[in-house]
Amino acid sequence: MAVVALAYGVIAQRSLWYPINLLSAAAMPGMARATVAELRAFDATALALGVMIHGAVSVLVGLLYAVILPMLPGRHLFWGGLTAPLLWTGLVWALLGVVNPTLEAHVDWPWFIVSQVAFGLAAGFVVARAHPLPTMQTLPLAARAGVKARVRSERERDR
């Protein structure tokens, strides 16, 4: 996803720093008021903040994918690469004006969707290749609850 975003910056905006600065505008008032020329320029604080924001969001969304995709019926690349990115893009589109108005004003939606699909395909590929781990969900209720039940025979009950 980051590679696609950086490619967008270089191809569409002629600046590697543009997407990073846009992302950092969520937490930097100075970047939120920046002009396009300022968004294209290098800013060390914006770089550090953009990397932290991107890393945190990527980890959290990756965890969501890792938890949800195995529960869906097969075809992890389909769910991760198409369905989830489109749903996620819809959610971001609805909330972006509140979270990061600068990003909303400058976002290029086709590139954004492509970056989401790239992330989703990578997540779907990882989940599809992962080996399932046994979990407590397959155990009977008593075992999951930690109850150690003992079945007594009729002779023991009569005593």
C-alpha positions as CSV (number, residue, x, y, z in Angstrom):
1,M,0.0,0.0,0.0
2,A,2.8,2.4,0.9
3,V,4.5,1.6,-2.4
4,V,1.4,2.5,-4.4
5,A,0.9,5.7,-2.4
6,L,4.5,6.7,-3.0
7,A,4.2,5.8,-6.7
8,Y,1.1,8.1,-6.8
9,G,3.2,10.9,-5.2
10,V,5.9,10.6,-7.8
11,I,3.7,10.0,-10.9
12,A,0.8,12.3,-10.2
13,Q,2.3,15.0,-7.9
14,R,6.0,14.8,-8.9
15,S,6.9,14.5,-5.2
16,L,7.7,11.5,-3.0
17,W,6.7,13.6,0.1
18,Y,3.2,14.6,-1.0
19,P,1.3,11.5,0.2
20,I,3.3,11.4,3.5
21,N,2.6,15.1,4.2
22,L,-1.1,14.6,3.5
23,L,-1.2,11.7,6.0
24,S,0.6,13.7,8.6
25,A,-1.9,16.6,8.2
26,A,-4.3,14.6,10.5
27,A,-2.1,15.5,13.4
28,M,-0.1,18.5,12.2
29,P,-2.1,21.8,12.0
30,G,0.7,23.3,9.9
31,M,0.3,20.6,7.3
32,A,-3.5,20.9,7.4
33,R,-3.2,24.5,6.2
34,A,-0.3,23.8,3.7
35,T,-0.5,24.7,0.1
36,V,0.1,22.1,-2.6
37,A,3.7,23.3,-3.0
38,E,4.3,22.9,0.7
39,L,2.8,19.4,0.6
40,R,5.2,18.5,-2.1
41,A,8.2,19.6,0.0
42,F,10.2,17.5,2.4
43,D,9.4,18.0,6.1
44,A,11.2,15.8,8.6
45,T,8.5,16.1,11.3
46,A,5.8,15.2,8.8
47,L,7.8,12.3,7.6
48,A,8.2,10.9,11.1
49,L,4.6,11.4,11.9
50,G,3.3,10.1,8.6
51,V,5.4,6.9,9.0
52,M,4.0,6.4,12.5
53,I,0.4,7.0,11.5
54,H,0.8,4.7,8.5
55,G,2.4,2.0,10.5
56,A,-0.2,2.1,13.2
57,V,-3.1,2.1,10.8
58,S,-1.5,-0.7,8.7
59,V,-1.0,-2.9,11.8
60,L,-4.5,-2.3,13.0
61,V,-6.2,-2.9,9.6
62,G,-3.8,-5.9,9.1
63,L,-5.0,-7.4,12.4
64,L,-8.6,-6.9,11.3
65,Y,-7.9,-8.7,8.1
66,A,-6.0,-11.5,10.0
67,V,-9.0,-12.0,12.3
68,I,-11.9,-11.6,9.8
69,L,-10.5,-13.3,6.6
70,P,-10.1,-16.8,8.1
71,M,-13.8,-16.7,9.1
72,L,-15.0,-16.0,5.6
73,P,-15.6,-18.9,3.2
74,G,-12.4,-19.7,1.2
75,R,-11.2,-17.3,-1.5
76,H,-9.1,-15.1,0.8
77,L,-7.7,-13.2,-2.1
78,F,-11.2,-12.2,-3.3
79,W,-12.4,-11.1,0.2
80,G,-9.1,-9.4,1.0
81,G,-8.3,-8.0,-2.4
82,L,-11.7,-6.7,-3.5
83,T,-14.5,-6.9,-1.1
84,A,-12.8,-5.6,2.1
85,P,-10.9,-2.8,0.3
86,L,-14.1,-1.5,-1.2
87,L,-15.9,-1.6,2.1
88,W,-12.9,0.0,3.8
89,T,-12.7,2.7,1.1
90,G,-16.4,3.5,1.7
91,L,-15.8,3.9,5.4
92,V,-12.8,6.1,4.9
93,W,-14.8,8.2,2.3
94,A,-17.6,8.7,4.9
95,L,-15.3,9.6,7.8
96,L,-12.3,11.4,6.1
97,G,-13.9,14.9,6.4
98,V,-13.9,14.6,10.2
99,V,-10.6,12.8,10.6
100,N,-8.4,14.6,8.1
101,P,-10.1,17.4,6.0
102,T,-6.8,18.2,4.2
103,L,-6.5,14.6,3.0
104,E,-10.2,14.6,1.9
105,A,-9.6,17.8,-0.1
106,H,-6.5,16.3,-1.9
107,V,-7.2,12.6,-2.0
108,D,-7.2,11.0,-5.5
109,W,-9.8,8.2,-5.0
110,P,-8.8,5.9,-7.9
111,W,-5.2,5.8,-6.5
112,F,-6.6,5.4,-3.0
113,I,-8.7,2.4,-4.1
114,V,-5.7,0.9,-5.9
115,S,-3.6,1.2,-2.8
116,Q,-6.3,-0.4,-0.7
117,V,-6.6,-3.3,-3.1
118,A,-2.9,-3.8,-3.1
119,F,-2.9,-4.0,0.8
120,G,-5.9,-6.3,0.7
121,L,-4.3,-8.6,-1.9
122,A,-1.2,-8.8,0.3
123,A,-3.3,-9.5,3.4
124,G,-5.4,-12.1,1.6
125,F,-2.3,-13.8,0.3
126,V,-0.8,-14.0,3.8
127,V,-4.0,-15.3,5.3
128,A,-4.4,-17.9,2.5
129,R,-0.9,-19.3,3.1
130,A,-1.2,-19.3,6.9
131,H,-1.8,-22.6,8.7
132,P,-4.8,-22.5,11.0
133,L,-4.1,-22.9,14.7
134,P,-6.4,-25.0,16.9
135,T,-8.4,-22.8,19.1
136,M,-10.8,-23.3,22.0
137,Q,-13.8,-22.7,19.8
138,T,-13.8,-26.3,18.6
139,L,-13.9,-27.6,22.2
140,P,-17.2,-28.4,24.0
141,L,-18.7,-25.7,26.1
142,A,-17.8,-27.3,29.4
143,A,-14.1,-27.5,28.4
144,R,-14.1,-23.9,27.2
145,A,-15.6,-22.8,30.5
146,G,-13.0,-24.7,32.5
147,V,-15.5,-27.1,34.1
148,K,-14.0,-30.4,34.9
149,A,-17.1,-32.6,34.8
150,R,-17.1,-36.1,36.1
151,V,-19.6,-38.6,35.0
152,R,-20.6,-41.0,37.8
153,S,-21.8,-44.4,37.3
154,E,-25.2,-45.6,38.7
155,R,-23.5,-47.6,41.5
156,E,-21.6,-44.5,42.7
157,R,-24.9,-42.5,42.8
158,D,-26.7,-45.3,44.8
159,R,-24.2,-45.3,47.6
